[in-house]
Amino acid sequence: MLDHTCPALTTRLPPAVCLIAVGAFALGMASYVTAGLIPLIAPAFAVSLALAAQLVTAFTLGYGLGSPLAVALLPARRQRAGLLLALAVFVAANGASALAGDFASLMLLRAVAGIASGVYLALGIAASAAVSTPGQQGKAISMIMGGMAGGTVLGVPLSLLLAQQLGWASALWLVALLGALALAGLCWKLPALPAAPAMPLCRKLALLADGQVLTILAVSLLAAIASLGMYTFIALLVAPGGAAVAPFLWAWGVGGVVGSVLVGPLADRMAAPRLTLMILLLLALSLAALPLAGAWHHYLALLPIVLWGAAGWALQVPQNQRLLAVRAKQGDVNLAIALNESALYLGSAIGAAAGGLLLLLDWPMWMLAASSAAVASAAALLQRRNLRRA
């Protein structure tokens, strides 16, 4: 009898988890590649760079705001069909984006792709935990987050290189192709998923009255303000005056992939709230050390950047694992995970806006990094308070 295992890790995981991770890889590409395509898209549609940049906004708003509503409206007994449908819509939206005849259509399609992405990731995380044994749920979630990080680190540069040779649409065709491969595999290998209890929308929204859920969402929000918000200004911090920034971006991304994968075994052995606290402390320390290391020597900043990337991406493994534990019996865990993803996008936007304001006030860059470390420390204090209550 054949033993279908996932080769990406030394521990065995169901093949469906690997296929969900392939879809997450395509998701990571779609989330970040549009920003790199803006210089090619703007002249193709005869629009300004500022207007073309709103394609990123459309995707982000669809992901952060539209996907929780779509997850909340998903029928309780259609979890498997919902996951496959979300991925199919994602593939179709990216393929249609590559064929868009006008800018307005492209904008709408990027919003649809964003909604489908958020729905797929929320359902995919829950599905990967559902098809795995209890002792492997942390590894399963870490593989999904590792796929997302890999799409950002490896997939985006590859798709941009392809776009430079064959045009901007080729990057989106690559995203659609990878998504289609994952979809075909999941149609074959994804088993039936446990049906969630049927409940009206008002009862699903009651999870916002759950103190534990609100704490988890607040921690994710603060962590995203510190980590993703600071990432917006990484070039200004580590490469002033136009110095090469690529090594530092790669260091952050590689750290994210490594952190996402390595946190899995820890998540299966350690209580999720305690692991979250440890990761938050690492995030705060790495952000605080960043300007100090950079002042000592330019390339010494690579070490805290690797740790920063690892902590930022790894954090969502125990966070999602905790949401699964807290809301599994209530049957609204998919919505809880979707709201957690929304908190990340909202935190990224808040962090970027706050950082821009500090720069307008002529704050030095080291103060920006110190402020991010302070926000991460506040998240750690909130998590510490949550541990005392537990």
C-alpha positions in Angstrom: 0.0 0.0 0.0 1.4 3.4 -1.0 2.2 5.8 1.8 1.2 9.2 0.5 3.3 11.7 2.5 4.4 15.2 2.2 8.1 15.4 1.3 8.6 19.0 2.4 8.9 18.0 6.1 10.4 15.1 7.8 7.1 14.3 9.5 4.2 12.9 7.5 1.4 15.0 6.5 -1.6 14.2 4.3 -1.1 15.1 0.6 -4.1 17.5 0.8 -2.0 19.7 3.1 0.8 19.9 0.5 -1.7 20.8 -2.2 -3.3 23.5 0.0 0.2 24.9 0.5 0.7 25.0 -3.3 -2.4 27.1 -3.5 -1.0 29.3 -0.7 2.2 29.7 -2.7 0.1 31.1 -5.6 -1.7 33.3 -3.1 1.6 34.8 -1.8 2.6 35.6 -5.4 -0.8 37.3 -6.2 -0.7 39.3 -3.0 2.6 41.0 -3.7 3.4 40.7 -7.4 1.0 43.5 -8.5 3.1 46.1 -6.8 6.1 45.1 -9.0 3.9 45.1 -12.1 2.7 48.7 -11.7 5.5 50.2 -13.9 4.4 47.8 -16.7 0.6 48.1 -16.2 0.4 51.9 -16.1 1.6 52.5 -19.7 -0.3 49.5 -21.0 -3.6 51.1 -19.9 -2.4 54.7 -20.3 -3.0 55.5 -16.6 -0.8 57.2 -14.0 1.4 55.2 -11.7 -0.6 56.5 -8.8 -3.8 55.2 -10.3 -2.2 51.9 -11.2 -1.1 51.5 -7.6 -4.7 51.4 -6.6 -4.8 47.8 -8.0 -2.9 46.9 -4.8 -5.5 48.7 -2.8 -8.3 46.9 -4.5 -6.8 43.5 -3.8 -6.1 44.4 -0.2 -9.6 45.7 0.5 -11.1 42.6 -1.1 -8.8 40.4 1.0 -9.2 42.2 4.3 -12.8 43.3 4.2 -14.6 41.2 1.6 -13.3 37.7 2.6 -14.6 37.7 6.2 -18.1 38.4 4.9 -17.9 35.7 2.2 -16.7 33.2 4.9 -19.5 34.2 7.2 -22.1 33.5 4.4 -20.6 30.1 3.5 -23.1 27.3 4.2 -22.0 25.1 7.1 -22.1 21.9 5.1 -20.2 23.2 2.1 -16.7 23.5 3.6 -14.9 21.4 1.0 -16.9 22.9 -1.9 -16.3 26.4 -0.5 -12.5 25.8 -0.4 -12.5 24.5 -4.0 -14.8 27.3 -5.2 -12.6 30.0 -3.6 -9.5 28.6 -5.4 -11.4 28.3 -8.7 -12.5 31.9 -8.4 -9.0 32.9 -7.6 -7.7 31.1 -10.7 -10.4 32.6 -12.9 -9.9 36.1 -11.5 -6.1 36.0 -12.2 -6.6 34.6 -15.7 -9.2 37.2 -16.5 -6.9 39.9 -15.1 -4.3 38.9 -17.6 -7.0 39.3 -20.4 -8.5 42.5 -19.1 -9.3 44.9 -21.9 -9.6 48.1 -19.7 -8.3 49.3 -16.4 -11.7 49.4 -14.7 -12.2 45.7 -15.4 -8.7 45.0 -14.1 -9.4 46.9 -10.9 -12.6 44.9 -10.3 -10.9 41.6 -11.0 -8.1 42.3 -8.6 -10.7 42.9 -5.9 -12.4 39.6 -6.7 -9.0 37.9 -6.6 -8.4 39.4 -3.1 -11.8 38.2 -1.8 -11.1 34.7 -3.1 -7.6 34.7 -1.6 -8.8 35.6 1.8 -11.6 32.9 1.7 -9.2 30.3 0.4 -6.5 30.9 3.1 -9.1 30.9 6.0 -10.7 27.7 4.8 -7.4 26.2 3.8 -5.9 26.7 7.3 -9.0 25.1 8.9 -9.0 22.3 6.3 -5.3 21.5 6.8 -5.9 21.1 10.6 -9.0 19.0 10.0 -7.3 16.5 7.8 -4.3 16.2 10.0 -3.9 14.2 13.2 -4.1 16.2 16.4 -0.4 16.0 16.9 0.3 17.4 13.5 -2.0 20.4 13.3 0.8 22.9 14.1 3.0 21.4 11.3 0.1 21.5 8.9 -0.6 25.2 9.6 3.1 26.0 9.4 3.2 24.4 5.9 0.4 26.6 4.7 2.1 29.8 6.0 5.4 28.5 4.6 3.8 28.2 1.2 2.5 31.8 1.5 5.9 33.0 2.5 7.6 31.0 -0.3 5.3 32.6 -2.9 6.3 36.0 -1.7 10.1 35.2 -1.5 10.5 33.0 -4.5 7.4 33.3 -6.6 7.3 37.1 -6.8 10.8 37.6 -8.2 10.3 34.7 -10.7 7.0 36.2 -11.9 8.5 39.7 -12.2 11.4 38.3 -14.2 8.9 36.5 -16.5 6.9 39.8 -16.8 10.0 41.7 -18.0 10.5 39.2 -20.8 6.9 38.4 -21.8 4.8 41.3 -20.5 2.9 41.9 -17.3 0.1 39.5 -18.1 2.5 36.5 -18.0 3.0 37.0 -14.3 -0.7 36.6 -13.6 -0.9 33.6 -16.0 1.8 32.0 -13.9 -0.2 32.6 -10.7 -3.3 31.2 -12.4 -1.4 28.1 -13.6 -0.1 27.3 -10.1 -3.5 27.8 -8.6 -5.1 25.6 -11.3 -2.5 22.8 -10.5 -3.4 23.1 -6.8 -7.1 23.0 -7.6 -6.8 19.9 -9.8 -4.9 18.1 -7.0 -7.4 19.1 -4.3 -10.3 17.9 -6.4 -8.6 14.5 -6.4 -7.0 14.3 -2.9 -9.0 16.6 -0.6 -11.4 14.4 1.5 -14.7 15.4 2.9 -14.4 18.0 5.6 -16.3 18.0 8.9 -19.5 20.1 8.5 -19.8 23.1 10.8 -23.0 23.5 12.8 -25.5 25.5 10.9 -26.1 29.0 12.4 -27.4 32.4 11.3 -25.1 35.2 10.6 -25.9 37.0 13.8 -24.8 34.0 15.8 -21.5 33.8 13.9 -20.8 37.5 14.6 -21.2 36.7 18.3 -17.6 35.5 18.3 -16.7 39.2 18.5 -18.0 39.1 22.1 -15.5 36.4 22.9 -12.7 37.9 25.0 -10.2 35.3 24.0 -10.9 35.9 20.3 -10.6 39.7 20.7 -7.3 39.3 22.5 -5.9 37.1 19.7 -7.1 39.6 17.1 -5.6 42.5 19.0 -2.2 40.7 19.3 -2.2 40.0 15.6 -3.1 43.6 14.8 -0.3 45.0 17.0 2.2 42.5 15.6 1.2 43.4 12.0 1.6 47.2 12.8 5.1 46.5 14.1 6.3 43.9 11.5 4.5 44.5 8.3 4.2 48.2 8.9 8.0 48.5 9.4 8.6 46.4 6.3 7.2 49.3 4.2 10.3 51.3 5.2 13.0 48.7 5.2 14.7 50.2 2.2 15.0 53.6 3.9 16.4 52.1 7.0 19.0 49.6 5.7 19.8 51.2 2.3 19.9 54.9 2.6 21.1 56.9 -0.4 20.0 54.2 -2.9 22.3 51.4 -1.7 21.4 47.9 -2.7 18.4 46.8 -0.8 17.8 43.4 -2.4 20.0 41.4 0.0 18.0 42.7 3.0 14.7 41.9 1.3 15.8 38.4 0.6 17.0 38.0 4.2 13.6 39.0 5.5 11.8 36.7 3.1 14.1 33.7 3.7 13.7 34.3 7.4 9.9 34.2 6.9 10.0 30.9 5.1 12.4 29.3 7.6 10.3 30.6 10.6 7.1 29.4 9.1 8.4 25.9 8.7 10.4 25.5 11.9 7.6 26.8 14.1 5.5 23.8 13.2 7.1 21.2 15.5 7.2 23.7 18.3 3.5 24.5 17.8 2.7 20.8 18.3 4.7 20.5 21.5 4.1 23.8 23.2 0.9 25.6 24.3 0.0 28.1 21.6 -0.3 31.2 23.9 3.1 30.7 25.4 4.7 30.1 22.0 3.0 33.3 20.7 4.6 35.2 23.6 8.1 33.9 22.8 7.7 34.9 19.2 6.5 38.3 20.1 9.6 38.8 22.3 11.8 37.7 19.5 10.1 40.2 17.1 10.5 43.1 19.6 14.2 42.3 20.2 15.0 41.9 16.5 13.3 45.3 15.6 15.1 47.0 18.5 18.5 45.5 17.4 18.0 46.5 13.8 19.3 50.1 14.0 22.0 49.2 16.4 23.4 46.4 14.2 23.1 48.7 11.1 25.0 51.4 12.9 27.8 49.0 13.7 28.1 47.7 10.2 25.8 47.9 7.2 25.5 44.1 6.6 25.2 43.3 10.3 21.6 44.3 10.0 21.0 41.1 8.0 20.9 39.0 11.2 18.1 41.0 13.0 16.2 41.2 9.6 16.3 37.4 9.3 15.0 37.1 12.9 12.4 39.7 12.2 11.1 37.9 9.1 11.1 34.6 10.9 9.1 35.9 13.9 6.7 37.9 11.8 5.7 35.0 9.6 5.9 32.3 12.4 3.6 34.2 14.7 0.4 33.3 12.8 0.9 29.5 13.2 0.2 29.5 17.0 -2.3 32.4 16.6 -4.4 30.3 14.1 -3.9 27.2 16.2 -5.3 29.0 19.2 -8.3 30.2 17.2 -9.0 26.6 16.2 -8.9 25.5 19.8 -11.1 28.4 21.1 -13.8 28.4 18.4 -13.9 24.8 17.1 -16.8 23.7 19.2 -18.8 26.8 18.2 -18.4 26.0 14.5 -17.3 29.5 13.4 -13.5 28.9 13.3 -13.3 29.7 9.6 -14.7 33.2 10.3 -12.3 33.6 13.2 -9.4 32.8 11.0 -10.7 35.2 8.3 -11.0 38.0 10.8 -7.4 37.3 12.0 -6.2 37.7 8.4 -8.1 41.0 8.2 -6.4 42.1 11.4 -3.0 41.5 9.7 -3.9 43.6 6.6 -5.4 46.4 8.8 -2.3 46.4 11.0 -0.1 46.6 7.9 -2.0 49.6 6.7 -2.0 51.3 10.1 1.8 50.7 10.5 2.6 52.1 7.0 0.4 55.2 7.7 1.9 55.8 11.1 5.4 55.3 9.8 4.8 57.8 7.0 3.5 60.3 9.5 6.6 59.9 11.7 8.8 60.5 8.6 6.8 63.7 7.8 7.6 64.9 11.3 11.3 64.3 10.5 11.8 61.5 13.0 15.1 59.6 12.4 14.8 56.1 10.9 16.1 54.5 14.1 13.2 56.0 16.0 10.8 54.3 13.5 12.4 51.0 14.2 12.3 51.7 18.0 8.6 52.6 17.7 7.9 49.3 15.9 9.8 47.4 18.7 7.7 49.3 21.3 4.4 48.2 19.5 5.7 44.6 19.4 6.5 44.9 23.1 2.9 46.1 23.8 1.6 43.0 21.9 3.9 40.9 24.2 2.5 42.6 27.3 -1.0 42.0 26.1 -0.2 38.3 25.5 1.4 38.0 28.9 -1.7 39.4 30.5 -3.7 36.8 28.5 -1.5 34.0 29.9 -2.1 35.1 33.4 -5.9 34.9 32.8 -5.6 31.4 31.3 
